[in-house]
Amino acid sequence: MKKQTAGRDNLGDFAPQFATFNDDVLFGEVWSREDKLSAHDRSMITIAALIATGNTEQIEAHLTLGKQNGITKDEIVEEITQLAFYTGWPHAWSTFNRAKEIWKD
């Protein structure tokens, strides 16, 4: 996984400690533990959490990362469909609108 800089790029001047936690701890330490849980599975879990909590601002970035981590179109469709019944139809619908653009090829 390439070095994450989104925290520093977006919040480094405003919230430098949070940016450090994002880039170095969350993505640098937690996401890199692929011997414990694959990046594919971490992406599936993260996408599910974002859908469940209605955090649509980060969903596009994590869908893109999930595709890079090997989530297939069929897998994302199944995940979103499953979550629709547990998290709410509008959350799923909103995520499908983003996912169909990311997996359009």
N, C-alpha and C positions, 0 to 999 in steps of 0.2 A: 504494500500500500504506500502510495506517495505521501510525503510529509504534508500534513494539513496546516494551512495558513489562514483559513477562513476567519477564525477568531481574531487574529492580529490584523488581517486585511479590513475587517468590518468594524471591529470594536477596540482595536489596540490602543488608540488614542483616548477613547472614552472610558473603557473599562479594561485596563491592561491585565489585571489579575484574572478576570473572567476569561479573557482571550487566551491566557496561558493555560488555564484549566481545560478549555475547549481543545486547543491544539496539542498540548503536550500530555495532558492526563487522559482525557476522554479518547481522543484519536491516537495519540502517541503511545499510551500505555494500555488502555482497555481494548480498543479495536485491534491492536497489533497482537493480541494473545490468540492467534489463530490455531495454536496447538490445543487450546481449550474449547474454542467455538469458532467455526469458520466465518470469514467475512460475509459469505452468502447468508448464513444463518443469522448473524448479527444484523444484517440489513433487513431480513424478513421480520425479526423481532422489533427493530426500530420503526419500520414502516407500520407495523401493527400498533405499536404504542402511539405513534403520531396520529393515526386514523382514529384510534379509540379515544384520544383526548381532544380531537378536533384541532390539532395544531397544523393547520394547512400551510402556514408560512414556510415551514421547513420540508414539507412533504415532497415538493418537486426535486429538491437537492438530494433527498434520500432515495427517491425513486430512481434518479439518474445514477447515484452511487450503487444502488441495488442492481441495476442492469449491468453496470461495470463489474460487480461482484458475482455475476452469473445467474441472477434471477431471470428466468425465462418469461415470455409473455403468458404462457399457460399458468405458470406458478403465480404471477402477480394477479391474474384474473381470479384464480381460485382463492388466493389470500383475501382479496378485497371482497369477493362474494361471501366468503365465510364470515368476515368481520361485519358485513352489512347487518346480519341478524343479531349481532351482539353489541354493536356500537352505534347503530342507527343508519338508516338508508341515506340521509343527506351526506354523512361523512363518506360513505362508500361512493356515492354518485360524484362528489367533488373529486375524490381521488381517481376514479375512473377517467374523468375528464383530463386529468394531468397524465395519467399512465398511458392512455391511448396515443398521446403525442410522443411520449418517450419511446414506446415500443411500436411506432408506426412502420418501421422498416422490417 
